[in-house]
Amino acid sequence: MANKIKDRLIEELKRTKETQRELLEVQIIADKIGYATQFGLETDEKTARSAYQSGYYLGVQDGYIECLQRILVMIEEE
């Protein structure tokens, strides 16, 4: 049972890390096209909101990955 849970956690961790890489790529591209300027000038609310959300979700992914890694460590210690 523990091995099955561990395997599922590892798969979830891989999937989450891939999502995090993709979000980071989106954020880098947004920086390159100047979303920061648009956010500062408040000329494009939709772009600003999208940029904020991608940054927020990157932070969420970081916390989620850390949580999954801690759970794996606990399972391995059992």
C-alpha positions, -999 to 999 in steps of 0.1 A, spaced: 0 0 0 28 24 9 45 17 -24 14 25 -43 9 58 -25 46 66 -30 43 59 -67 12 81 -70 30 109 -51 60 107 -74 38 109 -105 20 139 -90 53 155 -82 65 150 -118 33 164 -132 34 194 -108 70 202 -116 62 201 -154 33 225 -148 56 248 -128 81 248 -157 54 257 -181 41 285 -159 76 299 -155 80 299 -193 47 318 -196 59 343 -171 93 348 -188 75 354 -221 51 378 -205 81 397 -191 96 399 -226 65 413 -241 63 439 -214 34 430 -192 52 448 -163 49 481 -182 13 474 -190 6 466 -154 23 498 -142 4 519 -166 -28 500 -161 -35 501 -198 -44 465 -202 -62 451 -172 -67 417 -188 -29 413 -194 -21 426 -159 -45 402 -143 -32 373 -164 4 381 -154 -5 383 -117 -23 350 -119 6 332 -135 29 346 -108 4 335 -81 1 300 -95 39 297 -97 40 304 -59 12 279 -53 31 253 -73 62 259 -52 43 253 -20 26 222 -34 59 207 -46 74 213 -12 44 196 5 46 166 -18 84 162 -12 78 163 26 52 136 23 76 114 3 102 118 30 78 108 57 67 77 37 103 67 31 110 71 69 82 46 77 
